[in-house]
Amino acid sequence: MKLGVLTNLYGNKPINEVIPYLASLGVEAVELGCGGYPGDAHCSPDKLLNDETAYNEFIELLKKYNMTVSALSCHGNPVHPNKEIADKFHSDFEKTVLLAEKMGIDTVITFSGCPGDHDGAKYPNWVTCPWPEDFLEILDYQWNDVLIPYWKKTAEFCKAHNVTKIAFEMHPGFCVYNTETLLKLREAVGDIIGANFDPSHLIWQGMDICEAIKMLKGCIFHFHAKDTRIDKGNTARIGVLDTKHYGDELNRAWVFRAIGYGHDMTYWRDIVSMLRLCGYDHVMSIEHEDSLMTVDEGLEKAVDFLKQAIISAPKPGTMSWA
């Protein structure tokens, strides 16, 4: 496995400053935002697809620091009921796929999206329970009328441009938010659908991360290294469905933390080991969203922690002691 970083945490700095700094920390790979929610501060498809000089300089910068690109990211909601919003996310995604093709990258990361509850809706409607039965009717509409048709068509576009892995981040608020919904969409669309496995969104749902990895064996395309700290006292009082602002850390049921500040080394070594057992040996990409630390401190602590947890050498073909 390689140690990576989603670079949008330094979106206020130019890429020619970010890459050398990450390399100095021992980072081996970068995940680059190309639009949607992550933005495109470091990797703009509009620029890199149309300006060969800028593209060549960009590639030479990566080569100079021996930096692998693990994936291009374009998290968005291309099935948003507001057509203008949906079209912008869809356009960003397609341009990201075209740039991935140009760069020889086979993986693009995104969200599944979440439609509204009918054709005339204004906002997405994330269903979290099966009763009253109106919610089941909403789910039927969202999946069968919108989500599956959209991703079947989009998957064909990706295949036509040599992107063979659409990696969904399982994120509450979107239709694909856990292992079961990821596999449901994969079954409907095909094995081009897989996971950008981010434990932080599953931890607060009460999931066992190693069991979730086993359930997704063979369809984990990318991995986000991000932790979540559960406040047991707050959770005991209010549950985990917490809509308070992320900045209200003291009163929330849970908060995102840098790696090692939600769970200990044993927990993360178990995750690394399970990933290897299930055939994932790509990149662990740090996503920094710890509101208690500066970006520099949070990233540096996460890098130091993961260096102790990650298994870097290839899996041995035989057991030397057997």
Secondary structure, DSSP 8 states (H G I E B T S, - for coil): -EEEEEGGGGTTS-HHHHHHHHHHHT--EEEEE-SSTT--SS--HHHHTT-HHHHHHHHHHHHHTT-EEEEEE----TT-SSHHHHHHHHHHHHHHHHHHHHHT--EEEE------SSTT-SS--------STHHHHHHHIIIIIIIHHHHHHHHHHHHHTT--EEEEE--TTSS--SHHHHHHHHHHH-TTEEEEE-HHHHHTTT--HHHHHHHTTT-EEEEEE-EEEE-HHHHHHH-S---S-TT-TTTSSEEEE-TTSSS-HHHHHHHHHHHHHTT--SEEEE----TTS-HHHHHHHHHHHHHHH---S---SS-TT-
